[in-house]
């Protein structure tokens, strides 16, 4: 459970440093380090994490159910700025007659679905294509031991190889 909890903790805090997480939660850095090393937070800290990030306690603890508990997640300054920049770019491209297709959220799909085959299938459906169910097995060998970044990289590599194979 601890490795998966750490992955969810990284995801909800947008891979912030332990010092940033400690600051946001108002707890000592050493305590946060213990969480990243596998110790489960006390119930009051779990509640604080859930309130700070708007995630469901059930999802935070065991990865089941909806990630967010009804409210929209709070945005960090980085994600906020990325969103604003994307809006400006989209608007300018639209003004000039260009279209920018929305990007598939690989990290979000991994958090929701967990299974690499399901993530690949959703990504291809997002693009209006079919996913060959036997594809990608070699890319996902050892999936359970991958960090979130490694999972995202494996999904992206498998997608690139598939696109290259079909000439997309």
C-alpha positions in Angstrom: 0.0 0.0 0.0 2.8 2.5 0.8 4.2 2.8 -2.8 0.8 3.4 -4.2 0.0 5.9 -1.5 3.2 7.8 -2.2 2.3 7.9 -6.0 -1.1 9.3 -5.1 0.5 11.8 -2.7 2.9 12.9 -5.6 -0.1 13.2 -7.9 -2.3 15.4 -5.7 0.6 17.7 -4.8 1.7 17.9 -8.5 5.1 16.4 -7.7 6.0 19.3 -5.4 9.0 19.1 -3.2 8.6 17.7 0.3 9.3 21.2 1.6 6.4 22.6 -0.4 4.1 19.9 0.8 5.1 20.5 4.4 4.5 24.2 4.0 1.1 23.6 2.4 0.1 21.3 5.2 1.7 23.2 8.0 3.7 20.2 9.3 7.4 19.5 9.7 9.5 18.5 6.7 10.7 15.4 8.5 7.1 14.3 9.0 6.4 14.6 5.3 9.6 12.8 4.4 8.2 9.9 6.6 5.1 9.8 4.4 7.2 9.7 1.2 9.2 6.8 2.7 6.0 4.8 3.3 4.6 5.7 6.6 0.8 6.4 6.5 -0.2 9.8 7.9 -2.3 10.1 11.0 -6.0 10.5 10.4 -6.0 14.3 11.1 -3.2 14.7 8.5 -5.1 12.6 6.0 -8.1 14.9 6.4 -5.9 17.9 6.1 -4.4 16.5 2.8 -7.9 15.8 1.5 -9.1 19.3 2.3 -6.0 21.0 0.9 -6.2 19.1 -2.4 -9.9 18.4 -2.7 -9.3 14.6 -3.1 -11.5 11.9 -1.7 -10.2 10.2 1.4 -11.1 6.8 0.0 -9.2 7.5 -3.2 -6.2 8.9 -1.2 -6.1 5.9 1.1 -6.7 3.0 -1.3 -7.0 4.5 -4.8 -10.6 3.5 -5.3 -13.5 5.6 -6.4 -13.4 9.1 -7.8 -10.2 11.0 -7.2 -11.9 14.3 -6.3 -14.5 14.7 -3.7 -17.0 16.8 -5.6 -15.2 20.1 -5.6 -12.8 21.0 -8.4 -9.2 20.5 -7.4 -7.2 23.5 -6.3 -4.7 24.6 -8.9 -1.1 25.2 -8.1 0.5 28.3 -9.6 2.3 26.2 -12.2 -0.8 24.4 -13.4 -2.8 27.7 -13.3 -0.1 29.5 -15.5 0.0 26.6 -17.9 -3.7 26.7 -18.3 -3.7 30.5 -18.9 -0.9 30.2 -21.4 -2.7 27.4 -23.2 -5.9 29.6 -23.4 -4.0 32.5 -24.9 -2.2 30.3 -27.4 -5.5 28.6 -28.4 -7.3 32.0 -28.8 -4.4 33.4 -30.9 -4.3 30.3 -33.1 -8.0 30.3 -33.5 -7.8 34.0 -34.5 -5.3 33.1 -37.2 -7.4 30.2 -38.5 -5.3 27.4 -36.9 -6.7 24.7 -34.7 -4.9 23.2 -31.8 -6.3 19.8 -30.7 -6.7 19.3 -27.0 -4.1 17.0 -25.4 -4.8 13.7 -23.7 -4.2 13.8 -19.9 -2.0 10.7 -19.5 -1.4 11.2 -15.7 -5.1 11.8 -15.1 -6.0 8.6 -17.0 -3.4 6.6 -15.1 -4.9 8.0 -11.8 -8.4 7.1 -12.8 -7.9 3.8 -14.6 -4.6 2.4 -13.2 -4.3 -0.2 -15.9 -2.0 0.6 -18.9 -4.2 -1.2 -21.4 -7.2 0.9 -20.3 -5.2 4.1 -20.5 -4.0 3.3 -24.0 -7.5 2.4 -25.0 -8.9 5.7 -23.7 -6.2 7.7 -25.4 -6.9 6.1 -28.8 -10.7 6.5 -28.3 -10.0 10.2 -27.4 -8.4 10.4 -30.9 -11.2 8.5 -32.5 -9.2 5.3 -33.1 -9.4 1.7 -32.0 -6.9 0.2 -29.7 -5.5 -3.3 -30.5 -6.0 -5.1 -27.2 -2.8 -7.2 -27.5 -0.6 -4.1 -28.0 1.8 -2.7 -25.5 2.5 -5.6 -23.3 6.2 -5.3 -23.6 6.1 -1.6 -22.7 4.2 -2.3 -19.5 6.3 -5.2 -18.2 6.9 -4.4 -14.5 4.1 -1.8 -14.4 3.3 -2.4 -10.8 6.9 -1.4 -9.8 6.9 1.8 -11.9 6.7 5.3 -10.4 4.0 7.6 -11.9 6.7 9.3 -14.1 7.8 5.9 -15.4 4.2 4.9 -16.1 3.6 8.1 -18.0 6.8 7.5 -20.0 5.8 3.9 -20.8 2.4 5.0 -22.0 3.9 7.7 -24.2 6.5 5.4 -25.6 3.9 2.7 -26.4 1.7 5.4 -28.1 4.6 6.8 -30.1 5.6 3.3 -31.3 2.0 2.5 -32.3 1.7 5.9 -34.1 5.0 5.2 -35.9 3.9 1.7 -36.8 0.7 2.9 -38.5 2.2 6.0 -40.0 0.4 8.6 -37.9 
